[in-house]
Amino acid sequence: MKKLFLILTLFVFGYTNAQGNGQFVRFDFVKTVPGEQYNQILNQKWKELAQKRADEGTITGWDTWWRANATPESEWNLLIVTTATHPDSLNAGGGIQRIRPDYSEMDIELFNQKNAAARKIVWTRVYVNKGLNFAGNEGETPTVPAAAVINSMKTDLMNDAKYEQMENSLNSGDLGGRLGWGLLKRIDNYGEEIHHNYMTVDFYEKMSDIMLSRVSTGNITRQLQEVIKMREHKQSIPLWLGISVRPTE
């Protein structure tokens, strides 16, 4: 069954109002190093720290998403998503010593060296949520969906407000095969030269649903045509869920 009550508000957007506005989101695009077991570091160390930060109320969520079909030539293969109600909180409450108070300075240094050798942070991007729609099923157990697609968009800066309105209107009704949809506005950088200034996120129950959604070649609705005129769709990248952390109830 599609269990999505509060999923999107917890996955990328946290506790927000009906439109999901106000939640801050950091995307860390990571390139892992083969043989250095970064997935083990994530599960044994950073997951625990994220849980502590979430339980303290510093962040509202933390997830790892693996890039589908990534190859050694891919610029990145892992996306780490952190959500919070204030941008300062995205970087607050960190440090391995917070979950390993018995570590000596040498232990900390050795761990930091191991962590650095296992991955490279390619980019860090910060967004604010500007839209949200998800399938019903209120009252069901919240769970993060297994698959998602991130879509980077570049718009004319003079029409951002209208673009946000039209994207929300386009995705306010039936989502078809998607479990949910969200709109993020990039706030870490600004200007004509950046790669993208918006990101949309589509959520699916499983990876095959993403592929099936692309099979049909139908006519584009007039409403979608209007949205397409307002932005350049740079790229769509499928992801599958790795780790998911939420505050302990």
N, C-alpha and C positions, 0 to 999 in steps of 0.2 A: 504493500500500500504506500501511497505517496504521503509521507509524514513531513509536513513542512510548516506546521504552526510555529511561528517565531524563528524559523530556520534562517531566513535571510537577514532578519534583524540581528540574529546572533552571529551568523557566519561572517558577513562583510560589513554589516551596518549597525550592529549592536541594538540596544534598546532605544528606539526613536519614535517619532510620531508617525502618523499614517503614511506620510511620504518618505519616511526614513531620513529626513533631513537632519544634519548636524553631527552625524557620526564620522569620525576621522579614521582613515584607513592607510596603513603603510604596506606597500608591496616591496619586498626584498627579492630581487631576481638573482638566483644563485647558480653558479656553475660548480658542481661537485667534482672532486678529484678521484678517479678510479683507484680502488684499492685502499683508500684512506678511511673507509667506513664512516662517512659523515652521517648516514642514516642512523647508525648506532649512537652517535653523539647526540643527535636530535632526540631520540627516544629515551636515552638514559640521563641526559642532562637538561637540554633546553626545554623539553616537554615539562619536566618537573618545575623548572624556574617559571615557565609560562603559567602553570597552574597556580603557583604561589602568587604571582602578580595578579592573576584573575581573581583569586579568592580575596586578595587585599583590596580589590576594586580599582587597581591601577589601570588595568586593561579590561576590555569586555570579551575579548576572544583572541585566539591564536591558532592558526592552521598552517599545515604544510601541504602543498599541492605539487604533484609531479607532472611535468610536461609530457603529454602523450607523444609517442614516436620521436622522442629526442634522440639525437645521434651525437657522437663525439665532436662533430663539427658545429652543433647547436651552440649559440651564444650562452644560453642558460638552460638548465633542465629541472630546476626546482624553484617554486614560488612560495615564500613565507609571508603570510598575511597576518598583520596585527591590527586590532581595532581598539579604539578608545573614544571617550567622550570629549577629550581635549588633546590638541596636538602635542603638548608637553609630556603627556602620559605615554605616548608611543615609545619613548626612549627611557622612561623612568623605571626604577626598580630592577635594574639589570645587574649583571656581575655574578660569576660562578660562586663566589664566596657566600652569596645569599642562601644557597642551598647546600653548600659544603663549608660551613663555618670552621670545620676542623682542618681545612686545607692550610698548609703553610704557604709562605710566599713562593717557595720553589714549586710546590704542587700547582699553584695558580698559574705560574709562568709556564710550566710544562703543559698544562691543559690548554692554555691559550695558544701555545705553539702548535699543539696537535690540532686544535680547532681551525687555526689559520691555514694549516697545511692541507686540510681536508676539503676546503671550499674557498671560492672567491665570490664576493658579492659584486655582481656586475653592475647593477643599478639599484638605487632605492628611490621609490616614487611615493609621494603622499597625496591623498585624495580626500575629498569630503563627499558624503553621500548626497545625491540630488534627486533620487527617485527610487521607488520600490513597488513591486507587485509580486505576489506569490499565490500559489494555489491554496485552496481552502483547507478543509480537514482540521478545523479548530478543535482543540482538546486532545489531539493525538500527541504521542510522545515526540518531543523535538529531536531531530537528528539532522546532521549535516548531509546534504546530498553527496553522492559518490562521484559525480562528474560535473564539470562546469566548462564554459568557454568564455575567455576574456577577449573583448573586441576593442582595439585601440582606435580612437576617432580623432580627426583633426577638423576643427570648425573655423569659420570666420569669426574672429573675436568680437566683431561688431554685432553679431546675432546670437550670442550665447544664451541669453534669456529666452528668446523665442525657440531656440534649438531644444533647450531643456523642457520647455512646455510641450513641444511637439513630440519629443521622445516619450515623455510620460503619457501623453494622450494616446500615442500609437500602442504602447504596451500596458494600457490600463485595463484592457478587457481579457478575452480568452487568450491564453498563452500557447495554445496548441500542445505540442509535445514537451514543452518546457515546464519544469516545476516552478520556476520563478525567474525574475528579471530585476536588474538594478542598474542605476546610472551613477557614475562617479565623476566628479570634476577634479582635475589635477590642480593642486595648489602649491607644490614644491617649486615649480618653475613656471614662467609665463612668457609669452611672446610668439612671434611668427616663426621663429627658427626651431622650436621644439618639435619633437616627433609627433606627439599627440597631446591634446589638452582635455580629452574626455575618455572614459573607459566604460563600456557597458559589459554586464556580466549576465550570462544565461546559465541557468541551473537545470540539470537533468538527473533522472534517476539512475542512469547507467550510461557508460560510454557508447554503447551501440545506439542509444537514442539520439546522440549527437550525429552519428553517421546517417541514420535514417531520416533525420530532419533535413538533410541536404540532398536526398534522392530526387524528390519531386522538383520539377521546373515549372512553376506556375506563373501566372501573370502578377505583376507588381501592382498593388493597390495604389490609388491616387494619394492616399495619406502617406504611404511609405515612400512614394516618389517625392513628395514634398520634403520629407526628412532627409532622403538621400541627397537632395540638392543642397542641403545645409551643412553636410559634413563629408569628409573623405574617410572611407573605411580603410584603415591602414592594414590591419591583419586580424585574423581570428585564430586563437590558440586553444586547443582542448587541454583540459587538465583532469587528473584523477586524484581523489583525496588520499592523503597519507595520514597525518595526525590531526586531531581536532581537540582543542582545549576550551572549556567554558567554566565559569565560576561554579564551584561546588554548591549545590543547594543545601 
